[in-house]
């Protein structure tokens, strides 16, 4: 049977993936970017790359995703070396060079044949001297190695001396058009002795030209294994590994539900990112500069932070990103702790709010754990995570700051901090990115409509709500095109059937919040009234027209009094006259059909609708009076829901229950049955909902 009929089952979550098609965590773009950055480095004297992360973080999967980039033209040859296949130094050295040589012959004998032959000879020569490879703590390592090589040269033919063979290997490798990538995975799963042997081998061979080692390991495990005689393993590791990448931990939410089946993000070049000059100087001198000790630190920072900045530089505030990358490179343990304190670093508190004692203890514990970095941490709070200042000084930031940080892409907002640590955009941030795109189009109603209608309808309300964050950037020329477009989209926003018990939001309220903030940018009342008239001329449904009129005027509980009373009265009278003279052109779009005819009835005192009217319009009236009541019993988490009709209002607008019965029959005959008609049948039979 074909795979089309029976798709292959996906591997378990802890098995490494082999293709970006299975990349449920969205790491492929990051892996491809990192692999591309490796290509751009000079490998003429060899290069050692570390893929770091604890067990189960997806190092093998990340390397497999990197292979996809290595396979693009000009393709790099990738060879896997399995460190589990040896026992002891002699066997390791012999097996390594023999294996690499054999693989090169298999891949392309005409291209790699000479290099493969010399590598095989080198394996035989180095086998008896591998035990002398220097390692931290070995007192006379240099003399021992020199003596071994001298002794070997005395007993072998000159043409087969280690020096001669190495020169031939170097010559052949230097002539290669593209480097060879050697992958050594699962190093952290070896014993301490075996880990040391692997790094002896890498150190011995790291200077071969056009050889790029990609080593996958748990930093803490390997550093522990390499520590000896008071010399820390990290010091030894940093002399070998020139470029590293820490595979981010995937949030539990993503691992369990695999919400993100794919990421369609294409990261923009970092040159498009903006640098906040007002903060950069302070952040550099107070957070970044104190972490540098020598030129090696500068190189480590430039190389190690490069791929992250390239990937996220146009997504996250660049000042924050540069500061956090400096800490990641030079203070990895501190960054690990910060990752666990995301809520404490971003949760605002109003001035009268009670301070979170648990968070206070967590921040105090952080400062106590890193006393040598106290000044840097406090500066980090002050310049990057100002919310945390409430725990170390008499200062606080309220929730009104969240929109400011969000629009600036600051890590002080939880969405962007999560993006940095997880490298996967949470749902809220994906929606906010769409809001950013919509904001850029507010001056062009046609393009704004095209963009918003192209989104998933289920996301539309959230995206429109996100526009409120840009209130400070709203301009007068946005008012008419943006307001008209949003009001014409209310009927396209799906009603949320499963709103939370305390979620009282509605699609019209969401749109209204944005329009209110747009019109508040216009201070002159006469100018506002002129804009309101222009907006009304462009609104396509009577429901949105009336909603806009009520919000601008003096209606109790709804009016914002943005126009004069006389003007509000005038536009409502004109509305009633329009509706009496011309019925809705698209009655199915009338999302508040009952209210528009209730307004006519209030003004005229006459029943505005008849059973003989357009069935589509009559159905819209019925649906506009259907709602869902929710209740929750004391001590229970269960929320009860029950559909209802505003029956008294329905009787009022049609004049009698008998008229409603005719309406139900007429609509059902013309358009078929639906839930609103069935609910009307229950009311007509005498049923009434219980009060709860």
N, C-alpha and C positions, 0 to 999 in steps of 0.2 A: 504493500500500500504506500501511497505517496505521503510525504510529510505534510502536504497541503491538507490531506484528509485527516491526518492524525499528527498534529504538531508535536515535536519532541518536548518532553517535560523539562522545565527549567531545573538547573542544578540546585542543590540545597544552598541556603543563604551563606553557609560558611565555606562553600567550595569556590575557588577562584573562578571568575568569569573569564572568557576567552575573547569576547567581542563586545563592542559598544552596543550591539543589539540587545545585550543582556544587562546593560548598565542602568539598573533601577535607581541607583543613588546619584546619577548625574555627574560622575567624575570624569567621563571621557574628555570633555573639553579641557579640563585641568591637566589630565595626563598627556594629552596631545600637545598642549602648550609647553609643558615641562620637557617633553621629548624634543620638541623643536628648539627649545633654548639650549639643550645639550648639543644639538647639531651645530649651533652657532658658536660654540666654544672652540678654542684652539686645542686640538688633541695631538699636536705634533710631538709632545713629550709624554703622551699618555694622559689619562684622565680617570679619576675614581669618583663615582657617584653613589650616594647612599639614599636608599628609599627606606625611611624610618617609620616605626610605629609598633605599638605592642602587638602581641599575638591577636589575631582575629580582626585587625583593623583594615585588612584588604590590601596588604602590600603586593601579594602575588597578582591580584586582580589589577592593581594599578600598573604594574609592570606589563601585564598582558595588553592593557589599553595603550601603553606607550609603544608597544610593538607595531600597532596600527600606523602610527606616525613614522616609525622607522622604515616601514614597508613602502612608504610613498617615495616617488622618484626624486633624487637618486636614492635607491633603496640601500639600507645598511645591512650588512651581514650580521645576524644575531646568533650567538652560540650559547647554549645553556651548559653550565658545568655543575654537576650534582656533587656537593661535598660529602654526601652520605656514602659515596662509593669508595672511600679510602680508609686506611687505618695506619696512622703514623706518618712522620715527616717524609721518609724516603718514598713511601708509596704515593703520598699526595703529590709531590713534585713530579715524579715520573708519570703518574696518571694524568696530571693536569696538562703537561705539554704534549703527551701522546694523544690525549683526547682532543685537544685543540687542533693539533696537526691533522688528525684523522678527519675531524669535522670540516676543516678547510678543504681537504682533498675531495670530500664528498660534495661540498657545495659547488666548487668550481676549480677543478684540478689545473686547468690552464691558467687561471688567474692567481690561484694561491699555492700552486704546486711547490715552488721553490721554498716559500716561507714554511710550508708544512714539513718539508724534508728537514730543514734546519731546526725546526722546533722539536722534531723527533730526536735529532742528535743531541740537542740541548738537554732533553729529558734524561738521556743516559749519562751525560757529563755531570749534571747537577745532583743526581740521585745520591751519591756518597757524601756531598757537602751540605745537603739541605739542613742538617742539624745545626749548622753554624750560622744560619740566618739570624741577624741581630734582633733582639726583643727587649723591651724595657726591663731593666733590672739585671741584664746580663753585663757583668762588669767589664770584661775585655772582649766584647763582641767583635769590635773592629779588627783586633789582632788575630782573633780566632778565624775569622773569615779569610783574612789575607793569607794566613798560614795554610789554610785548607786549599785555597786557590793556587798558591805557590807549589804545594805538594802535588796537586793534581797536574799542574803544568809540567812537572818533572817526569811524570809517568805516562803522559799521553803524547801522541803525535801533535806537532805544532798546528797542523791544519784542523785538528779536532779540539784545540784548547777552548776553554769556556769563552775567553775573550774573542777569539776568532769567530766562533759560532754566533756569539751575541752580535758581533758587528754585521755578520751576514743577515741575521734575522732583522736587525735594525734597518739594514739597507733595503731588504724586500718589503718590510712594512711601511717604510717611508715612501716607497714608490706607489703605494695604494692610493687610488683616487678618493676613496671614502674609508673612514675608520671602520674597524670591526668592534661590535659590541659583545662583551662577554657577561652573561647574567649569572650571578651566584645567589641563589635564593635560600631561605630557611636557615641562615647562618645562626640565628638565635636559638634554634632547636638542637644545636650540637652541644656536646659537653664543653666544659671550660677549656680543656686541653685542645679539643678540635677547633674551637673558635680561634685560639691563639695560632694554631697551625695555618688556618685559612689566611689570617692577616699577615703572618710571616710570608706566605706565598705571594699575596697581593703586593706587599712592600717590595719584595724581591723583583717583581715583574712590572711594577706600576709605571716605570719610565719608558717602557717599550713604545715607540711612536705608533699612532693610529690604533691604539687599543683603548677602548673605553670600558671600564668595569662598572657594572651596575650591581651593587650589593644591597640585598634586602635583609634588614635585621631590626631587632628591638634595641634601641639605643641603650637603655638602662641595663639590659642583660649583657650586651657586648662590652660596655664600659666596665661592668663588674668583672667580667671574665678577663679583661685586659689589664686590670689593676694588679700591680705587683711591686713589692719592696718599697711601698710608699709612693710610687709613681702612679697617678690616677690614669685609668684607662682612657678617659676623655682626651687627655693630652696626647696620647699615642694615636688615638683615632683621628684627631684633627690634623695630624701630620700626613695622614693617608687620604682621608676623604676630603676632596676639594669642593664638592657641591652636594647639597643634601636637600631632601624634600620630606616633610613630615606628613604622612597620609592622615587626613582629618578623620576624626571619629564621627561615624554616622549616628544621628539621633535615634533613640529607641523608636520614636514615632515612625521614622522612615523605614527602619529595619522591620517593624511589625507589619505595617500596612502597605509598604512599598508604594506610597502615594505618588512618588515621583517616578513614573515609569520611563520617562525620558526628559531630558532638558534640551529645549530648543534654543537655548541661549547662545548667541554669538558675541563673544566679548569684544568690545570696541578697543582700538589701540589706546594705550595709556596716554598718548599725546593729547587725547581729547579730554582727559581728566583736568579738573581745576584745582589749584592749590590755594588754600585760604591763607593769604598773606598776613592777615591779622593774628593768626595763631601759630604760623610756622616757626617764626623766630623763637618764641618761648618754648615750643615743643622740642625743637632741635637742641637748644642749650640745656634745657632742664631734664629731658628724658633720653634723647638719643646720644648726644655727645658724651655724657659720663660713662657710657658703656664701651667706648673704644679705648684700647690700650696700645695697639701697634698697627702697622700696615697690614699684617695678616688679618686683623679684625676688619679692616676696611675692605679687603678682598673678599673675606667670608661674607660680609654683609651684602656687598654688591652682587656676588654670585648667588648666594642662597636666597636673597629676597627678590631676585629678578623675576622669577616665574610667577610669584604671588602678585607682585605689583603689576605685571603684564596682564594677569588674569582679572584682577579686581580693581585696578587703578581707575577704571571708568565706572565702577559700581559703588565703591566705598570712598568716603572722604580721604583724599590722599595724605593729608597730614596725619590723621589717625592711623592709616595703613602703614606709613613709614615708621611711626613710633612703635606700633605693635610688632612689626617685622624685626625691628632692632631688638626688642625684648625676646622674640621667638628665637633669634639666632644666638644671643648672648646670655639670656636668662630663661632657658626652656622650662625649668621647674616653676618659675613664677608665672609664665604664661599658662601652664597647665592648671595652676590654682585659679587664675583669673577666669579660665573657661568654666570652672565650677561655680563662679560667683556672678553669673550673667544677670540674674535678677537683682542682686544687691548693687550692681553697677548701673542699672538702668531704670529701676522702679522709683518713680517720683513720689513726693509726699507734700501735700498741701500744708500751709503754715500751721493750721490747727490740728493736723493729723498726728496720730501717735507714732513715735519712732519705733521701728521694728527692732526689738531687742535681739532676736536671733540674728538678724543681719548685722547689727552692731558687734556682736561677738565674732561673727565670721570675718568682718573687716579687721577687727583688732587682732584676731589670730593670724591673719595674713601679714600684718605689719610685724608681729612678733616672730613669725617664721623666717622673715627675710630682713633682719635688722641692718645688714650692710647696704641694703637697697632702699632704706626708709625714705630718703629724699627723692629718689626716682619714683617710688610708688606714690608718694604724696603729690608730686608734680603731675604724674599720670592722672590722678583723680582730678586735680585742678584743671588740667588742660584738655583731657580726653573724656573722662567720666565724671563730670561735675556733680551728678547725683550722689556719689559716694562721699562728698564733702560733708554731708549731714552727719556722718559717723565719726569724723575726726575734728570738726570745728563747728561753730555755731552758724551753719549755713544750710540752705535748703533750696531745692528747685521744684516747683509745682508742675502739675500735668500740662499747663499751658505751654511749657517748653517742648513738649513732645513733637508737635507739628514742626517747630523750628528745626529741631535736630533731624527729623525725618526728611524734610525737604532738602536739607544740606547733606544727606547721606552720612550723617555722623554715627559713629559706633555708640554714642550715648543713647541711641534708640535701639531697642532690643532686636529689631528686624535686621539691622545692619551688623550688629555684633554677632548674631547667629550666622549671618552670611559669611563673615570672616572665619569663624571657628569651624563651621560645618561645610563650607564651600557649596552649599545647596540652599537655594532660595526658599524660605517658608512661603506658604500660601499667601499670607498677608503681604509679603514683599513683592511677590509676583503681581498681585493686584495693584499695589502701589506703583510699580513700574508702568503699568498700563495707565494709571492716573497721570503719571508724568508725561506720557505720550499725549494723552488727551489735553493736558494743560497747554502744551505747545501749540495746539490746534484751536484754541478758544476764539481766536480772531477770525477763523474761517469756518462758518457754519456747515458748508457742504463737506469739507474734509473732516470736520469733527464728527458729523453724522456717519460718514463712510467708515471712519475708524471705529466708532463705538458699536455700530451695527455689525461690524466684522468680528467682534469679540463673542465669547460664549455668553449667551443671554443670562445665564445663572450668575455670571461675574459682574454684570452691568451695574447693579446697584452699589456693589462694593467699590467699583472703579469710580463711579460718580461721587460717592461719599469721600473718596480720597482727594478729590479736587478742593475740598475745604481747607486742606493743609496749605494751599497756595494763596490764601486770602491776601496776604501781604504783597503778593506779586500781581494781583488782579489790576487791570487797567480799564479805563472807560471804553476803549474800543472793543473790549471783549463782551461788554454787557449784552448788546442786542443779539449778535450771532450765537453766543453761548447759551443765553437764556432761552431763545427761541428753539434752538436745537434740543436742549434738554427737556423742555416742556413737551415737545413733540415726540419724545421717546418714552414718556411715562407709561404709555400703554404697552410698550415693547418690553418693559421690565417685568419678569415673572413675579407673581405674588408668592411670597415665601409661606408655604403651608406649614412648615415645621419651625416657626420662630420660637425662641425660648420663652419661658413663662413671663419673664420680665422684659422681653424684647417688644417694645411698643412702636418700633420704627415702621414706616410705610414708604413705599416707593415715591409717593408724591412729597412726603416730608423730606426724603433724602434729596430730591431735586430742589425743593424749596430752600434748603439750607445753603446750597451753592448759589442760587439766584439772589438770596438775601445778601450774601457776602459780596456778590458782584455789584449790586445796586448801592450798597453802603459805601462804595468807593466814590460815588457821586454825591457831593455835599449840597449842591443847589437843588431845591425842590422842583423848580420849574424845569430844570434840565432832566431831572428824574422822570417827571411826568411826560416829557417829550419821548424819552427812551421807552417808557411803559407803553405808550401808544404805538411805537414802532414794533415792540415785541408782540403786542396783541394782534397787529396786522399779520404777523407771520405764524401764529399758532393755529394748528390744523384741526384740533378737536375742541368742541364746546366744553368738555370736562376740564381740559387744561386751561382754557381761557378763564373759566369761572374760578378755578383754584388760584390762578395768578391774580385775578381781580380781588378775591377775598384776602389774599396774603398782603397785597399792597395797601388795602384800605383799612376800614375801621370795624370789621366784623368781630364780634366778641369772641375771644379765645383764639382767633386766627389772624386778625389784622395787625400789621406791623407799622401802620401809619406812615408809610413812606411817600404818600401823596396827600394833597389837601382833601378835606372832606367833600368839597364840592366836586372835585375831579373824580373821586371814588364813586360818588353818586351818579355822576354822568356816565362813566364807563360801564357801570352795572346796568343802567337803563338802556344804554346802547346794546348791551349783550342780550337783554331780554327781547328787545325789538328784533335783533338778528335771528334769534332762535325761533321766535313766533313766525317770522317771515320765511325762513329757510331751515328745513329739518337737517339733521346731521348728514353729511355726504358719505361718511363711512361709519355707520352706527356701531359696527362691531368694535371700533376703536374707542368708543365712549366708555372709559374706565370708571366714570362716576355719573352714569346716565341718570340715576334717580335724582341726584342733587341739582342737575341743570334744570330739570322740569319742576322740581320743588321750588326753585327760585322763581320760575315763571308763575307757578300757582300762588306763591306769596305775593307777587306783584299784582296779579290780576284777580285773584280770588276764585278762579275757575279751574276745574279739573283739566289738566293739560293733555292727558293721554286717553286713547280709546282702544278697545280690543281690536279694532280694524286697522290700527297703525301697522307700520312695517314690523313683521315678526322679529327681524334681526334687532331692531331698536328695542322692542318689548323684552326680548331675552336679555339685552344689555342692562335694562332697568332691573330685572330680577336678579341678575348676577351682582349688580352693584350693591344690593341690599343683603347679600349673603355674607356671613362671617362665621368665624369659629371661636367659640367661648372655651376658655381653659380654666381649670381649677386644680388645686393641689391640697390634699388632705394633710392635717397636722401630723407630723412625724413620718410622712411618707415622701419618697422622692418621685413617685409616679405622678405624671401630669395627665389629667383627664381632659378630653376635648370633645366638643359637640357642635355640629353645624347648626346654624340658626338663620332665620330671616328676620329683618326688621319689619315685622308684620304690620304694625300700626301705620308705619310710614308708607308701606306698600298699598294698604287700603286707602290711605289719604290721597296718594297720587293717582290712583285709578278710580276712586270714588266709592267703591264697595267691594265686598268679597265676591259678589256675583260677577262683577266685572273682571276680577282677578281670575275667576274660574274660566271665563271666556278667553282671557289672555293666555292662560296655561294651555287650553285646548288648541288655540290658534297657533301658538309657537310650536307645540309638540307635533301638530299636523304638518307644519311647513318645514321644520328644521330637525325633528326627531327629539327623543327624550334626553334629559341630562339630570345631574344631581339637583340643580336649582328647581327644576320642575317637579321632581319627586319630593323635594322638601316642601314646596308649595302645596302639593297634594296632602301632605300630613297636616299642615295648618288648616286647609280647607275641611279636613275630616274632624277638626276640633282639637287636635294635639297642640299642646303648648309646652315649651321646655321648662324643666324645673329650675328654680333659682338656686345657684350655687356660686 
